[in-house]
């Protein structure tokens, strides 16, 4: 089974990329999938709001600052799958693939 992982990231003015922790990442993605206009996160160590239309985060810790946000998806194959680089595989017939989310 192929797995799709989504990672949300904040990007500062110097283009440094900072990953959201697993809990925030999950909650951000859930809000994004629900087509919410924005998402506000509050925890003991972090407080921010993401505007999905602008793809910007306003961080409310200590002083307000903004970051660009990015959503990336990574497709990975199971560990037990092997590469099909064998020359004998050249005679395989390609089949159309349909991705279902």
C-alpha positions in Angstrom: 0.0 0.0 0.0 1.3 3.4 -0.9 1.2 6.1 1.8 0.9 9.8 1.4 2.4 12.0 4.1 1.6 15.7 4.3 4.0 18.1 6.1 3.2 21.7 6.8 6.1 24.1 7.1 6.7 27.7 8.0 9.3 29.7 6.1 10.9 32.7 7.6 12.2 35.8 5.9 15.6 34.2 5.3 13.9 31.2 3.6 14.7 29.0 6.6 12.2 26.1 6.8 10.7 25.1 10.2 8.5 22.0 10.4 5.3 22.0 12.5 5.2 19.3 15.2 3.1 16.2 14.6 0.1 17.4 16.5 0.0 20.9 14.9 0.7 19.3 11.5 -2.3 17.0 11.9 -4.7 19.8 13.1 -3.6 22.1 10.3 -4.1 19.5 7.6 -7.5 18.6 9.1 -8.6 22.3 8.9 -7.2 22.6 5.4 -9.1 19.4 4.2 -12.3 20.8 5.8 -11.8 23.9 3.6 -11.7 26.3 6.6 -10.5 29.8 5.8 -8.0 29.8 8.7 -6.8 27.7 11.6 -5.7 28.9 15.1 -3.4 26.8 17.2 -2.9 27.3 20.9 -0.6 25.2 23.1 1.7 25.9 26.1 4.5 26.7 23.8 2.9 28.0 20.6 0.1 30.3 19.5 -0.4 31.0 15.8 -3.1 31.5 13.1 -2.8 30.3 9.5 -4.7 32.0 6.7 -5.1 29.3 4.1 -6.0 31.8 1.3 -2.9 33.8 1.8 -0.8 30.8 3.0 0.6 32.9 5.8 1.0 32.3 9.5 0.7 35.0 12.1 2.6 34.0 15.2 1.2 35.4 18.4 4.1 34.4 20.7 5.8 37.4 22.5 5.4 39.6 19.4 3.4 39.1 16.2 5.4 38.1 13.2 4.4 36.4 10.0 5.7 33.4 8.0 4.9 32.0 4.7 3.5 28.5 5.0 3.9 25.5 2.6 2.1 22.2 2.3 4.1 19.4 0.9 3.1 15.8 0.2 5.5 12.9 0.0 4.7 9.6 -1.5 6.7 6.6 -0.2 6.6 3.0 -1.1 6.5 0.1 1.4 10.0 -1.2 2.4 9.2 -4.6 0.9 8.8 -3.3 -2.7 11.7 -3.7 -5.0 12.9 -1.6 -7.9 11.9 -2.8 -11.3 15.3 -2.1 -13.0 15.8 -5.6 -14.2 16.3 -5.7 -18.0 13.7 -8.5 -18.2 11.1 -6.0 -17.1 11.4 -4.2 -20.5 8.7 -6.4 -22.0 6.0 -5.2 -19.5 3.0 -3.5 -20.8 2.3 -0.1 -19.1 -1.1 0.2 -17.6 -2.9 3.4 -16.8 -2.9 4.4 -13.1 -5.7 6.2 -11.4 -5.0 7.9 -8.0 -7.9 8.0 -5.6 -7.5 10.2 -2.5 
